[in-house]
Amino acid sequence: MRMTIVPFQSVGADVAQPVLQRLSAVLPWEFVLSAREPDPITGTDSTAVDAAEVCALLHRVHELNEITIGLTACDLTAPGFDYVFGYAIPEKRTGAVSLFRLSNNMGDTTEVEPLAVERTTKEILHEAGHLLGLGHCEDPRCVMRYSQTLHDTDIKSCHFCPHCLRELSRMPEPVTEE
């Protein structure tokens, strides 16, 4: 499995690398860090970005990748939610994760503390699970557990539970065009 992480310019230049290292320590996938992309257009309140628009932008630019996750410092919104930590559109194989609320220095992502690296890793893995067809899990330690608060994110681990791993093993390999 190959996952491309796309940092947006709002994310500090040294932020994505520790997240990539943590992801590599958790899963035996190929992780690729792409060039930084310009930030998506902000929403009407000038502080939040529609997560679906971020995913659509990523899909247009990285549509041949197996999985693409954008990493932004912008606050993300989704229909029915004031904010989301992450968002995924499985049919586009793209997701987005926001550092905005995952850092103790909310909105300041010039450097990222170890706790924010761990939280960001969990949210990227969570969105990747959705991109691979997994739903939310009831196991409080599973990375696929729904996180409504930072406390929820902090409780879960960076790993898929045995049930979710079993479901992932049953899924066909994604077909990529070359």
URLINHU-V656281 format. One record per residue. N is the residue number from 1. PHI is phi as a letter, one per 20 degrees, with the letter a starting at -180 (999 if undefined). Layout:
N;PHI, N;PHI
This chain:
1;999, 2;c, 3;c, 4;d, 5;d, 6;d, 7;f, 8;e, 9;f, 10;f, 11;e, 12;g, 13;g, 14;e, 15;e, 16;f, 17;f, 18;f, 19;f, 20;f, 21;f, 22;f, 23;g, 24;f, 25;f, 26;e, 27;c, 28;e, 29;e, 30;e, 31;d, 32;c, 33;d, 34;e, 35;f, 36;f, 37;d, 38;f, 39;f, 40;f, 41;f, 42;f, 43;f, 44;f, 45;e, 46;m, 47;c, 48;c, 49;c, 50;f, 51;g, 52;f, 53;f, 54;f, 55;f, 56;f, 57;f, 58;f, 59;f, 60;f, 61;e, 62;c, 63;f, 64;e, 65;f, 66;f, 67;c, 68;c, 69;c, 70;e, 71;c, 72;c, 73;e, 74;f, 75;f, 76;d, 77;c, 78;b, 79;g, 80;n, 81;c, 82;f, 83;b, 84;c, 85;f, 86;b, 87;b, 88;c, 89;c, 90;g, 91;f, 92;d, 93;l, 94;c, 95;b, 96;b, 97;c, 98;d, 99;f, 100;g, 101;d, 102;e, 103;d, 104;f, 105;e, 106;h, 107;n, 108;e, 109;d, 110;f, 111;b, 112;c, 113;f, 114;g, 115;f, 116;f, 117;f, 118;f, 119;f, 120;f, 121;g, 122;f, 123;f, 124;f, 125;f, 126;f, 127;f, 128;f, 129;g, 130;f, 131;f, 132;e, 133;o, 134;e, 135;e, 136;f, 137;d, 138;e, 139;f, 140;f, 141;e, 142;f, 143;f, 144;e, 145;f, 146;f, 147;d, 148;e, 149;c, 150;f, 151;g, 152;g, 153;f, 154;f, 155;f, 156;f, 157;e, 158;e, 159;c, 160;e, 161;f, 162;g, 163;f, 164;f, 165;f, 166;f, 167;f, 168;f, 169;f, 170;e, 171;e, 172;f, 173;f, 174;f, 175;e, 176;d, 177;e, 178;d
